[in-house]
Amino acid sequence: MSKDERVHHRLITLPFSLYNEKARWALDRYTVPYREEPHMPFVCSIAVAVATRGRGGSADRTSSRYSTPVLILNDGRILTDSTDIVHFAAAGDDSLFPNAEVSELVDHYGDQLGPYTRLLAYWHLGSHPGMIEQLAADNVGRREAWAFKRIVPFVGSQLTRALNLTESGHDRALTRLRQELDDTASRLEHRNYLCGDRFTAADLTFAALLAPALCLTPEEGFGAILPARASLDEEAQSLIREVRSHPAGQFALRIYAEERRRVVA
Ligand SMILES: N[C@@H](CCC(=O)N[C@@H](CS)C(=O)NCC(=O)O)C(=O)O
């Protein structure tokens, strides 16, 4: 084992995914030394299976036991859930999880926002030929991007099944996303942050899980490369405009601008 491997933790990711961004954000915020190992859909699950010797984590309503992010700590411990990784990163700083309300909201967005923004992102990805290959070229190693091109039809059909990428699934996701945006905007009517007057894990989670619907760029703080907005069709661009101009979308943009690059000693 090299000295570097002893110091750094390994973060196995699907780099442009929202739950992965949530974990990466927390690790960056607390300057936890880690090396990201980015993979494409399905390849990332194989990477998780290999790294955890087949055990994976535990499946939940929105993911399998081989979901990402997975953090392999340099002492051998393994964290297989984004919220666990945020807790680990923030260890010793109670301000990120000050009370039960914050934890409940983190879970709520994990269950009720993430799955719907993810479904909408894959829905639009599916209607843009060549785009998933471009995501691979922009976000994972050259060899994997090359190999991934060859399995795109297989991945497409698996994603359609796993995520319920149907017309009715899409409509439901859009309704749920709009509901979450409206509920979040109501929470924010009399406060600057979701749980009061300070930034917490609820704000981080909401902003990270909304990121694909905002089509955030690295310049805006997103930790991977999403498709260029100009390359999207009118339906996708119109959704992004709607989310960006919604008070809750504006809030997420503000949180990214103010907090994504902030480092807490
Ligand atoms: N509850 C999990 C959800 C993670 C999740 O759904 N990850 C997706 C990427 S957005 C994934 O890896 N899916 C593949 C799978 O579930 O096998 C967490 O917060 O870590």
The ligand as an SDF file (V2000), in Angstrom:
LIG
                    3D

 20 19  0  0  0  0  0  0  0  0999 V2000
  -29.7960    6.1070   -0.1740 N   0  0  0  0  0  0  0  0  0  0  0  0
  -28.6930    6.1230   -1.0250 C   0  0  0  0  0  0  0  0  0  0  0  0
  -29.1470    6.3790   -2.4450 C   0  0  0  0  0  0  0  0  0  0  0  0
  -28.0090    6.3890   -3.3900 C   0  0  0  0  0  0  0  0  0  0  0  0
  -28.4440    6.1650   -4.8380 C   0  0  0  0  0  0  0  0  0  0  0  0
  -29.6400    6.0410   -5.1510 O   0  0  0  0  0  0  0  0  0  0  0  0
  -27.4440    6.1130   -5.7150 N   0  0  0  0  0  0  0  0  0  0  0  0
  -27.6760    5.8750   -7.1160 C   0  0  0  0  0  0  0  0  0  0  0  0
  -27.0400    6.9440   -7.9520 C   0  0  0  0  0  0  0  0  0  0  0  0
  -28.0250    8.3920   -7.9180 S   0  0  0  0  0  0  0  0  0  0  0  0
  -27.0610    4.5500   -7.5130 C   0  0  0  0  0  0  0  0  0  0  0  0
  -25.8950    4.3250   -7.3140 O   0  0  0  0  0  0  0  0  0  0  0  0
  -27.8930    3.6870   -8.0710 N   0  0  0  0  0  0  0  0  0  0  0  0
  -27.4700    2.3790   -8.4980 C   0  0  0  0  0  0  0  0  0  0  0  0
  -28.1220    1.3060   -7.6610 C   0  0  0  0  0  0  0  0  0  0  0  0
  -28.9700    1.6200   -6.8170 O   0  0  0  0  0  0  0  0  0  0  0  0
  -27.7530    0.1490   -7.8800 O   0  0  0  0  0  0  0  0  0  0  0  0
  -27.7190    7.2010   -0.5520 C   0  0  0  0  0  0  0  0  0  0  0  0
  -28.1850    8.2990   -0.1740 O   0  0  0  0  0  0  0  0  0  0  0  0
  -26.5140    6.9550   -0.5540 O   0  0  0  0  0  0  0  0  0  0  0  0
  1  2  1  0
  2  3  1  0
  2 18  1  0
  3  4  1  0
  4  5  1  0
  5  6  2  0
  5  7  1  0
  7  8  1  0
  8  9  1  0
  8 11  1  0
  9 10  1  0
 11 12  2  0
 11 13  1  0
 13 14  1  0
 14 15  1  0
 15 16  2  0
 15 17  1  0
 18 19  2  0
 18 20  1  0
M  END
$$$$
